[in-house]
């Protein structure tokens, strides 16, 4: 059989050139990839971080708890998330299911409950066990797989709340526990004899955080309310090895410190303060930055609750605010000479203050104060929780059953309807928006009003709890709140810390209650004009005297000029009561046994009842 041979190429030299070109292109691609990743000193290995500034953020609500969520924590491999709060049961979630499922469920609810509110959570290095700390000082170690407790470490209940816990970065048997009055180490090999961290007397009191350095665990960043953040060596605890005074630009002002956190590399740490802006400390450049907020009524404020913070990376930080936002700042790198402002700086004098003028962005969507903020670098996911019974997932990529248009809520005292009517108004307004999105086919895979607020009533939003933490009045700005809190915060902490963990100032809701009650009584006086109503006048004067006494107990700087305005309003309250808020008055009237439905009854019955009360009082 004859086989026809292929003719040789007309030009073998040209064929060799084409082969060499294709081979060279392949080598060029491989060399390009190597150069881009590891080959060149000038190249930068990009880390895929969420773009907070240019990409729209979606949010997803997860409902399972029946109370406020005071603690969140990712596992060390970012596979699990732990949550705990006022319902006194710790829960463990699979992060993948949180991101994908419409109604995710925890993979485990710890069977051993706490006796009080859970304030802190931490995983071991192998992600097999979960530590949870409560308000009464107890620490429980749980087995995640069996959901049962391994042991309960109840170290002298008088040591105070367990505000923070941190696992040793290399030793799986050692964990540092921060109680209000003591910082100690629990060693699983000898947990019956915990080792206390003996700090000098000037380190302050009321500890909030203590954390191992991520690279050199012999160093511990300790933060106390009065002593502030300082770095100690566990092998030499007599004095701090790094003090705040070594940083340029540190504000020279007295303040209350709430917590501190190492950056992922350990070259920086962040601290938050009560009534003041957060601070960012950079060991490389030896600078301290004050993280300012954009000047508006909804700017950063930190007074009402104990909050946490998180690092997105070494130069991006985030924390919550009393005005319901999560504020994110971008910091300059160590060798950058731009992106910040210096005050009082010259060649011979150190700058008195170095500050970042505004945030990178503010994430809006919480309907009350967010306390806890955590970031997962593996999943590029931000998680936050607070006064609400649900926690939020934030991502710059569209998550299934998420939404990008927040469910807004007005603060208590700024709407003209009752709480029930306000909920119906929100639902109707949202329905109109969702119908418009549905017509365009944009509601597929998005969460609607029913998904967020429907379902189990035990995990639903508690409007009364949310309104307890609302601002004192509409339009309060950051400066007014800071001035009113800085003068009497010490006294309020000593008197109220044992009664209520969340409150530092309770004057706002109380004054709103008293004022609404006065307006309700004044309106009743006008309705019964010409009738002897000594009893109503006596109640009116009693509530007014109560208000004056409560305002006298405050320092002169508590309410500022608002106090004089309130007094003037009280003097003229009878003439101005017709324009008062009807919903607030009716609600407070119910609490004071004055039912608003009485206004619709027959006028003669009211007069007869009042005359009968007057005769009883005279008798």
Secondary structure by P-SEA (a helix, b strand, c coil): cccccccccccaaaaaaaaaaaaaaaaaaaaaaaaaccccccccccccccccccbbbbbbbbccccccccbbbbcccccbbbbbccccbbbbbcccccccccccccccccccccccccccccccccccbbbbbcccbbbbbbcccccccccccccccccccccccccccccccbbbbbcccbbbbbbcccccbbbbbcccccccccccccccccccccccccccccccbbbbbcccccccccccccccccccbbbbbccccccccccbbbbbbccbbbbbbbccccbbbbbcccccccccccccccbbbbbcccccccccccccbbbbbbbbccccccccccccccccccccbbbccccccccccccccccbbbbbccccbbbbcccccbbbbbbcccccccccccccccccccccccaaaaaaaaaaaaaaaaaaaaaacccccccccccccccccccccccccccccccccccccaaaaaaaccccaaaaaacccccccccccaaaaaaaaaaaaaaaaaaaaaaacccccaaaaaaaaaaaaaaaaaaaacccccccaaaaaaaaaaaacccccccccaaaaaaaaaaaccccccccccaaaaaaaaaaaaaaaac
